[in-house]
Amino acid sequence: MTGLHQKEATQIERIQENVLARSERKFLNWMCARMPDRVSPDMLTTLGMAVALVV
């Protein structure tokens, strides 16, 4: 992030206890490590909302 609204990221404890939690975490870590810096959380949220409307 750049500009005046830049904040330091804080760690959040996420509790995942579902059946796919372990493989989901591995996949998310893999995907985030390869995602370009220009992709922001807001872009991913917008994409998810758009796909949800289509489905």
C-alpha positions as CSV (number, residue, x, y, z in Angstrom):
1,M,0.0,0.0,0.0
2,T,1.1,3.5,-0.6
3,G,-0.1,7.0,0.3
4,L,-1.5,8.5,3.4
5,H,-3.6,5.5,4.4
6,Q,-0.7,3.1,4.8
7,K,-1.0,1.1,8.0
8,E,1.2,-1.6,9.6
9,A,-0.3,-5.0,9.2
10,T,-1.3,-6.7,12.4
11,Q,-1.5,-10.5,13.0
12,I,-4.9,-12.0,13.5
13,E,-5.3,-15.4,15.1
14,R,-7.4,-17.5,12.8
15,I,-9.0,-20.7,14.1
16,Q,-9.7,-23.2,11.4
17,E,-11.2,-26.5,12.4
18,N,-13.0,-27.7,9.3
19,V,-12.1,-30.9,7.4
20,L,-10.2,-29.0,4.6
21,A,-8.4,-26.5,6.9
22,R,-4.9,-27.9,6.5
23,S,-5.0,-28.1,2.7
24,E,-6.7,-24.8,2.5
25,R,-4.0,-23.1,4.5
26,K,-1.3,-24.7,2.4
27,F,-3.0,-23.6,-0.8
28,L,-3.5,-20.0,0.5
29,N,0.2,-19.8,1.6
30,W,1.2,-21.1,-1.9
31,M,-1.1,-18.7,-3.7
32,C,-0.1,-15.6,-1.6
33,A,3.6,-16.2,-2.2
34,R,3.0,-16.1,-6.0
35,M,0.6,-13.2,-6.1
36,P,1.9,-10.0,-7.7
37,D,2.2,-6.9,-5.4
38,R,-0.3,-5.0,-7.5
39,V,-3.1,-7.3,-6.4
40,S,-4.8,-5.8,-3.3
41,P,-7.2,-7.4,-0.8
42,D,-9.9,-4.9,-2.1
43,M,-9.4,-6.2,-5.6
44,L,-9.8,-9.8,-4.4
45,T,-13.0,-8.9,-2.5
46,T,-14.4,-7.2,-5.5
47,L,-13.6,-10.2,-7.7
48,G,-15.2,-12.6,-5.1
49,M,-18.4,-10.5,-5.0
50,A,-18.6,-10.3,-8.8
51,V,-18.3,-14.1,-9.1
52,A,-20.9,-14.6,-6.3
53,L,-23.3,-12.5,-8.3
54,V,-22.7,-14.6,-11.5
55,V,-23.1,-17.9,-9.6
